[in-house]
Amino acid sequence: MVNTTGRDETAAVLGAGITGLTAAYFLQQYGYSPLVIERDNQVGGLAKTVNYNGFRFDLGGHRFLTSNADLERFVKNLLNHRYLVVNRTSNIYLNNRYIKYPLQPWNAFRHVGYRQSLTFLSDYILQKCKSNRDNVRSLEEWVVQRFGRSLYEVFFKGYSEKVWGLDCTQIDSDWIAQRIQNLNLAKAIKSAISKRTSKHYATLTDKFLYPTDGIGSITDNLRTRIDASNVKLEAEVQRISHNNHRITSIDYVQQGQRYRTAPEHIISTIPLSVMVKRLDPQPPTHIVGAANKLRSRDLVLVTLMVNRPQVSNDSWVYFPEKEVPFGRIHEPRNWSERMAPKGKTAVVTEHFCFRGDTTWSASNEQLVQRTVDSLCKLGFIQPDELIDAVVLRIANAYPLFEIGYREHCETVCGYLSQFENLNLAGRTGAFRYYNMDHAMLSGIEAVEQLAGEKIPLAQYGHANEEINSRPNAIHGESNEMCPDYSGVAP
Ligand SMILES: Cc1cc2nc3c(=O)[nH]c(=O)nc-3n(C[C@H](O)[C@H](O)[C@H](O)COP(=O)(O)OP(=O)(O)OC[C@H]3O[C@@H](n4cnc5c(N)ncnc54)[C@H](O)[C@@H]3O)c2cc1C
């Protein structure tokens, strides 16, 4: 299915994350010559897998999950069926106890006791009586309205504020509304009673697809299907020149050398605010001002290599409490045994932060020490089991949906829409809270806009159909379907 349309136009794709590479793959299929420009020394962006002395880990465990069957088949086919179906078993650590995540009403009620459960229910009923959905703007209002104030305070507030670094009254409800859609306490209880109804909610997910060698296999496989000489690594976009509502050239620096390309089309997946600042001539001051207000939440990842086969059997463990320096941990070998050398494991800890704050600026030694101390205190590891540690700082991990972001986003995107040969796509590129599937679909949509036709994605999932019959390993123990109504986890 290569080059069917015989186009011979050039296109530049800025960024080789999962959006950029998906776009480049389909551009090539549609006869364009895509040039991919990526700052990092490997492809994948946020969805890459790091290989550190035989320990493999994602930048925070990435599960692949989609409701688009064609996309799922495309990804499975891309992976040549080297993937697992992993059962999700996660816990929240709260008040020295573990509680199942996603929250299951009975489990949550048991955890807090009879009195507190009654308060949850009465708060919820009270809220239902005075509910006015039109005025909901913040995350706090959204959750309180659907679950009642006391349940919000016990289960939602702490973790949300740890993830976002903002008070829940300052976080736009868009973020949570996208994630848990139409759910409220009554529906959650109903679905817990009648498990069959739980499949109606998009977030009720207890299994996910995971490549045997880590999530980065998706982009690694995309890369092998793109003309290798067209993927420029360690190449940073520095200037995006424009004239008369057209992008005229892109300047990038690769290993100290400056290059210029003048493509007919551009798909940008690099962070929106970075993209705006690279424009030459500079956009009007109010556009740059709006772009500057689109902030991101950043991440420090501290990964500890441990001389033990396993420290827990969870997919993730969440830590809402402030005293614990990280918000979430996962153990890659629980997702695929190939992620760690035999008899050893790694614990990946996510420390949410802002660039330049005390977490971001702490030395690697301090970060490792803090993490080791905390994991020892929590009983996950012993100090003498530590083999090695690695610290990574990840900028632009989460688009920050502060109240007011919508207006800034519209201002910036409205301005950029004037450029007739520019498409924005992806999570950082379009400032959208996309997971990988939506990021890929946004890359496909950008190509459809250039090509002026719909891509028949279903056809791309069938090329290796004969290997479909291979049994997939089912990893871990079977899990019950449960509503993801806490929805606070990124
Ligand atoms: C901790 C964490 C956990 C997640 N878990 C999941 C999950 O379980 N499931 C899921 O589906 N999604 C998950 N996601 C979301 C997922 O990572 C993203 O949706 C997806 O990777 C976004 O891809 P992208 O290509 O749009 O953006 P990015 O991956 O950010 O790609 C942008 C690329 O542009 C490059 N770039 C930036 N500036 C320049 C420049 N000046 N010049 C050249 N290149 C540049 C960057 O290096 C990067 O490679 C998670 C995200 C995080 C942070």
Ligand as a Chemical Component Dictionary entry (heavy atoms), coordinates in Angstrom:
data_LIG
# 
_chem_comp.id                   LIG 
_chem_comp.type                 NON-POLYMER 
_chem_comp.pdbx_formal_charge   0 
_chem_comp.three_letter_code    LIG 
# 
loop_
_chem_comp_atom.comp_id 
_chem_comp_atom.atom_id 
_chem_comp_atom.alt_atom_id 
_chem_comp_atom.type_symbol 
_chem_comp_atom.charge 
_chem_comp_atom.model_Cartn_x 
_chem_comp_atom.model_Cartn_y 
_chem_comp_atom.model_Cartn_z 
_chem_comp_atom.pdbx_ordinal 
LIG C1  C1  C 0 3.800  10.170 32.450 1  
LIG C2  C2  C 0 2.930  9.958  31.248 2  
LIG C3  C3  C 0 2.193  8.804  31.154 3  
LIG C4  C4  C 0 1.376  8.595  30.046 4  
LIG N1  N1  N 0 0.672  7.434  29.961 5  
LIG C5  C5  C 0 -0.063 7.194  28.864 6  
LIG C6  C6  C 0 -0.742 5.964  28.736 7  
LIG O1  O1  O 0 -0.697 5.109  29.622 8  
LIG N2  N2  N 0 -1.467 5.747  27.605 9  
LIG C7  C7  C 0 -1.545 6.680  26.587 10 
LIG O2  O2  O 0 -2.204 6.406  25.574 11 
LIG N3  N3  N 0 -0.905 7.865  26.695 12 
LIG C8  C8  C 0 -0.173 8.142  27.794 13 
LIG N4  N4  N 0 0.491  9.330  27.904 14 
LIG C9  C9  C 0 0.324  10.334 26.824 15 
LIG C10 C10 C 0 1.250  10.058 25.623 16 
LIG O3  O3  O 0 2.590  10.056 26.055 17 
LIG C11 C11 C 0 1.052  11.161 24.590 18 
LIG O4  O4  O 0 -0.297 11.245 24.205 19 
LIG C12 C12 C 0 1.851  10.985 23.325 20 
LIG O5  O5  O 0 3.121  10.445 23.553 21 
LIG C13 C13 C 0 1.960  12.348 22.645 22 
LIG O6  O6  O 0 2.710  12.230 21.473 23 
LIG P1  P1  P 0 3.059  13.490 20.596 24 
LIG O7  O7  O 0 3.835  12.995 19.442 25 
LIG O8  O8  O 0 1.817  14.252 20.303 26 
LIG O9  O9  O 0 3.935  14.457 21.520 27 
LIG P2  P2  P 0 5.441  14.259 22.030 28 
LIG O10 O10 O 0 5.676  12.853 22.389 29 
LIG O11 O11 O 0 5.637  15.301 23.063 30 
LIG O12 O12 O 0 6.316  14.593 20.733 31 
LIG C14 C14 C 0 6.809  15.869 20.414 32 
LIG C15 C15 C 0 8.226  15.695 19.895 33 
LIG O13 O13 O 0 8.743  16.977 19.496 34 
LIG C16 C16 C 0 10.112 17.029 19.844 35 
LIG N5  N5  N 0 10.528 18.443 19.898 36 
LIG C17 C17 C 0 10.214 19.367 20.832 37 
LIG N6  N6  N 0 10.780 20.560 20.514 38 
LIG C18 C18 C 0 11.443 20.378 19.358 39 
LIG C19 C19 C 0 12.218 21.229 18.508 40 
LIG N7  N7  N 0 12.416 22.529 18.769 41 
LIG N8  N8  N 0 12.774 20.700 17.370 42 
LIG C20 C20 C 0 12.589 19.385 17.048 43 
LIG N9  N9  N 0 11.865 18.538 17.831 44 
LIG C21 C21 C 0 11.297 19.026 18.957 45 
LIG C22 C22 C 0 10.169 16.313 21.187 46 
LIG O14 O14 O 0 11.490 15.874 21.475 47 
LIG C23 C23 C 0 9.187  15.162 20.959 48 
LIG O15 O15 O 0 9.835  14.012 20.473 49 
LIG C24 C24 C 0 1.291  9.585  29.010 50 
LIG C25 C25 C 0 2.044  10.757 29.120 51 
LIG C26 C26 C 0 2.850  10.958 30.223 52 
LIG C27 C27 C 0 3.659  12.217 30.316 53 
# 
loop_
_chem_comp_bond.comp_id 
_chem_comp_bond.atom_id_1 
_chem_comp_bond.atom_id_2 
_chem_comp_bond.value_order 
_chem_comp_bond.pdbx_ordinal 
LIG C1  C2  SING 1  
LIG C2  C3  SING 2  
LIG C2  C26 DOUB 3  
LIG C3  C4  DOUB 4  
LIG C4  N1  SING 5  
LIG C4  C24 SING 6  
LIG N1  C5  DOUB 7  
LIG C5  C6  SING 8  
LIG C5  C8  SING 9  
LIG C6  O1  DOUB 10 
LIG C6  N2  SING 11 
LIG N2  C7  SING 12 
LIG C7  O2  DOUB 13 
LIG C7  N3  SING 14 
LIG N3  C8  DOUB 15 
LIG C8  N4  SING 16 
LIG N4  C9  SING 17 
LIG N4  C24 SING 18 
LIG C9  C10 SING 19 
LIG C10 O3  SING 20 
LIG C10 C11 SING 21 
LIG C11 O4  SING 22 
LIG C11 C12 SING 23 
LIG C12 O5  SING 24 
LIG C12 C13 SING 25 
LIG C13 O6  SING 26 
LIG O6  P1  SING 27 
LIG P1  O7  DOUB 28 
LIG P1  O8  SING 29 
LIG P1  O9  SING 30 
LIG O9  P2  SING 31 
LIG P2  O10 DOUB 32 
LIG P2  O11 SING 33 
LIG P2  O12 SING 34 
LIG O12 C14 SING 35 
LIG C14 C15 SING 36 
LIG C15 O13 SING 37 
LIG C15 C23 SING 38 
LIG O13 C16 SING 39 
LIG C16 N5  SING 40 
LIG C16 C22 SING 41 
LIG N5  C17 SING 42 
LIG N5  C21 SING 43 
LIG C17 N6  DOUB 44 
LIG N6  C18 SING 45 
LIG C18 C19 SING 46 
LIG C18 C21 DOUB 47 
LIG C19 N7  SING 48 
LIG C19 N8  DOUB 49 
LIG N8  C20 SING 50 
LIG C20 N9  DOUB 51 
LIG N9  C21 SING 52 
LIG C22 O14 SING 53 
LIG C22 C23 SING 54 
LIG C23 O15 SING 55 
LIG C24 C25 DOUB 56 
LIG C25 C26 SING 57 
LIG C26 C27 SING 58 
# 
